[in-house]
Amino acid sequence: MNRQASAPASYVVGDEEWELCNEDGFIYKRLKLPEETAAGEASKPPDPDLDPAEEERNRRKRKTRILVKLKRKYQREIDHWEILSNNLCAMQEKANQFQNSVPEATSSIEIGKQIEKDASSRRSLLLDELLSVVN
């Protein structure tokens, strides 16, 4: 079987680096592995020649790198939720303003109807006066 595996193309989205892989015409993307992991360092057993202090430094570096990555991930999620929360608060405030303005509009409509009634009653009185003068 002819296996067509090309070199993966990589690109950066946000803080993460992705790579496109093509295996036998099946194209997919995956997170690009760090250089140490890609070289197989993570899968190798610890080197017995390294002194314990060096191993401890390497372990702390890995731990720090992982924690920084998690912190960035959670901070992005918190920022996203804050944006959603602010949008919700703004929508609720607009809805409250709209509900408060609706009764005002209703009362202005009622005032308009009252003015029309007053005007029609004045017209009828004026018409009655004119008819009484003519008669």
Secondary structure, DSSP 8 states (H G I E B T S, - for coil): ----B---EEEEETTEEEEEEEETTEEEEEE---HHHHTTTTTS---TTS-HHHHHHHHHHHHHHHHHHHHHHHHHHHHHHHHHHHHHHHHHHHHHHHHHHHHHHHHHHHHHHHHHHHHHHHHHHHHHHHHHHH-
